[in-house]
Amino acid sequence: MKSFGAILTVVIVGFAGFIATIIASLSRNAEFYVPMVLAITIGLIILILLAIYGQLKKKMPRISAIVFFSVSAVLIISYEGYQAYLKSLEVVSNQDVDLSEYRPFAKNTKAVSLEDNSTYKIKENLPMLDGATALYPVYSAFVQAVYPKQNYPLEESQVVSSQTSTAFDRLVNGDADIVFMAHPSENQMKSAKEQGVELKLTPIGREAFVFFVHDKNRVKKLSIKQIQGIYSGQIKNWKEVGGNDEKIRAFQRPEESGSQSALIRLMDGIPLMNPPSEDIVTGMGGIITETTNYRNKTNAIGFSFRKFSEEMVQNGKIKNIAVEGVLPTKENIQNEIYPIVAEFYAITAGSDNPHIEEFIKWIQSEQGQEIVEKTGYISLNN
């Protein structure tokens, strides 16, 4: 009878453990939970077998079982606590921005408005707009000034924001008439040329490219050469640039994002080191490597455009680095003292929409540049 119970235990608990292992392998935390589930399954089988054969009455097996499951519980609690801590450090992520707050004509929208009525209006055949997350508040305000008053859903309308790489692809494929973004990457420019698409880049404003660290990091300034050394992997410890004796964790953005393209241009041909990443188990059981978002540890450094990171600086979570001794304040950008300032563009690709040329000309006009300034960027007039 005991043998039958033992066999039944192995089958039932083993099958339950097998199902749990499959579920764990499909999670983002598979690296931890797959071996943990296997260990607990084996531990349960052994525990039940010991109970069936009366061994748990003995002191050593009983203590061993208590220690095993206590350690397992502590490991799980510690792991989940650490994951919660990491999530609390995750900042400057596109997904953290609620763009719905900037929808044109929406109630209580954060999109800025002109003081006077727009001198230019489009009533029909509206150009399809797309662009970078950080620039949606700008071109949403353009729409609010120029387009007819109606609902423009973020997901599917004439005014969407599918982020830099997707927006660029939509432009090249003819699904968007104008995209608003930083200068395309070398690969993006090459891809468009190979497809026979001629791009026109019209500057509509300027923005600082900034680097930031944890507010408690001792380092306050870096030279461009030092930044290049950090992101090439030549400088690996903060003590090499006046900080604490900590290994530098230099976060990057996904390839083809606007800020990553800006970093590549700053590197001026110097190869980038591999970014911090994590292996993600996909639903089909495969493994992909995903670039991780900036996490605000004391040894981390990240980058973005100034407007995008401004809120994090104001709430004290991070601080901007003074590049070549100059902080990226609006005044320093306007006066061209801050050394890394990039234009952002309205990019077209030969659309036959009849309003594009006049619309972009208006964006470069005094009213269009007023919107750029009010949104928090630097106008072409400064």
Secondary structure, DSSP 8 states (H G I E B T S, - for coil): -HHHHHHHHHHHHHHHHHHHHHHHHTSTTHHHHHHHHHHHHHHHHHHHHHHHTTGGGSHHHHHHHHHHHHHHHHHHHHHHHHHHHHHHHB-S-GGG--GGGG-TT-TT--S---SS--S----SS---EEE-GGGHHHHHHHHHHHS-SS---SSSSSB----HHHHHHHHHTTS-SEEEEE---HHHHHHHHHTT---EEEEEEEEEEEEEEETT-S--EE-HHHHHHHHHTS--BGGGGTS-S-B-EE----TT-HHHHHHHHHHTT-------EEEEE-TTS-EEEEE---B--TTEEEEEEHHHHHHHHHTTSEEE-EETTB---HHHHHTT-SS-EEEEEEEE-S---TTHHHHHHHHTSHHHHHHHHHHTSB-TT-
